[in-house]
Amino acid sequence: FFARRHMFQDCSVLDLFCGDGFYPKHFYASIAGSIDAVDKDPQAVSHASRIHAHAKVTFFERDAITQGFPKAAYDVVAWFEAIEHLSQADCTILMGHIKKAVGTKGVLVGSTPLVAEHDKGKGNWEHQNEFSTAGDLEEALHAHFAEVHTEVTVYPELHSGTRRTAYFSA
């Protein structure tokens, strides 16, 4: 799993927009020392706390954009399949919080679906900030981080059409 490449024994992890909390428990807890998992949806946090509880994971109901993060610093910030859900203005605010939290030694890791230019705004009604290419994503991340790396996966076998996902680290 992409995020694990950037984790090390006993690292501190922030999982942004954690949803049901599956990733912190099943992918991160075996290596991380502590994990703060944040989501603003009270139902998601309630479900995560019940179904995916783990001694190393603390779930927080909070808006990461307006309330910031539970701690000041993290080794790894995981932000998977959520950047596209934020407006550019909110994304800019959140990137500032992330940059401060990871400092010079931490890393931001995440992913976003890549949407063909002619399909932007037509798929998921919740998407406000879609990217068509890895280059578009890199440009957005470079506005906040000096070093950015992306990898693209392609899944042509899906019945609904080909899915392209950009994974990023910064």
Disulfide bonds with the S-S distance in Angstrom:
none
